Every structure is written in C-alpha cells, then in structure tokens.
C-alpha cells in the first residue's frame, strides 16, 4: 500500500521536525554559556543544533513507536 506508506512517511517527518523544534526551544532555557568558552559562536550554535537533533530524533522515535504499538493493541483480544 504505497499511499499508506507515503502518509506514514509524511506524518513521521512532521513529528520529527516538530520534536526537533521542541528540543531546540527547550534547550534555549538551558544555560550553555556556563559550559562553553564562546557561547555566541557558530560552533556553540552548531552544538546546540546537534543536541536538539539528537534529543528531537529520540523523542520522535519514542512517540512513533508508542503510536505504532498502541495501534497493535487491537489485536490482543
């Protein structure tokens, strides 16, 4: 079913991007300047982006796995 697979891919991408943005927003509350020499540098922003992608990816993976396994619960009975 290519239509279902395509819809799932689009949904996954939307959830993934939303989780990365959410992680980026949450990281702005964290004071990285206490740990970095130059907190306003490009390298510091890249580090923040990488951390946001890692956290956002894991959050999206968890949410999508949860939704998938919750949809399989109908087969229990």
C-alpha positions in Angstrom: 0.0 0.0 0.0 2.1 2.9 -1.2 -0.5 5.5 -0.2 -0.4 4.4 3.4 3.4 4.2 3.5 3.6 7.7 2.0 1.2 9.1 4.5 3.1 7.4 7.3 6.4 8.9 6.0 4.9 12.4 5.9 3.5 12.0 9.4 6.8 10.8 10.7 8.7 13.7 9.1 6.2 16.2 10.6 6.5 14.6 14.0 10.3 14.5 13.7 10.6 18.2 12.7 8.2 19.2 15.5 10.2 17.3 18.1 13.5 18.8 16.9 11.9 22.3 17.1 10.6 21.5 20.6 14.0 20.3 21.7 15.6 23.5 20.3 13.1 25.6 22.2 13.7 23.6 25.4 17.4 24.0 25.0 17.2 27.7 24.9 16.2 27.6 28.6 19.4 25.7 29.4 22.4 27.9 30.1 25.0 26.5 27.8 27.2 29.6 28.3 28.4 28.2 31.6 30.0 25.2 29.8 31.2 26.9 26.6 34.1 29.4 26.1 32.3 31.3 23.4 28.6 30.8 23.8 27.6 33.1 20.9 29.9 31.5 18.4 28.9 29.4 15.3 30.4 26.3 16.9 28.2 26.8 20.0 25.1 27.1 17.9 26.1 24.0 15.9 26.5 22.1 19.1 23.0 23.3 20.3 21.6 22.2 16.9 23.2 18.8 17.1 21.9 18.3 20.7 18.4 19.4 19.6 18.5 16.9 16.6 19.6 14.0 18.9 17.0 14.8 21.5 14.3 15.5 19.0 15.0 12.4 17.0 14.8 10.2 20.1 11.6 11.9 21.2 10.0 11.4 17.8 11.2 7.8 17.6 9.6 7.2 21.1 6.3 8.8 20.1 6.1 7.0 16.8 6.9 3.6 18.4 4.3 4.3 21.1 1.7 5.1 18.5 2.6 2.0 16.4 2.5 -0.3 19.4 -0.7 1.3 20.7 -2.3 0.6 17.3 -1.3 -3.1 17.6 -3.2 -3.4 20.9 -6.4 -4.0 19.0 -5.1 -7.5 18.0 -4.8 -8.6 21.7 -8.5 -9.6 22.0 
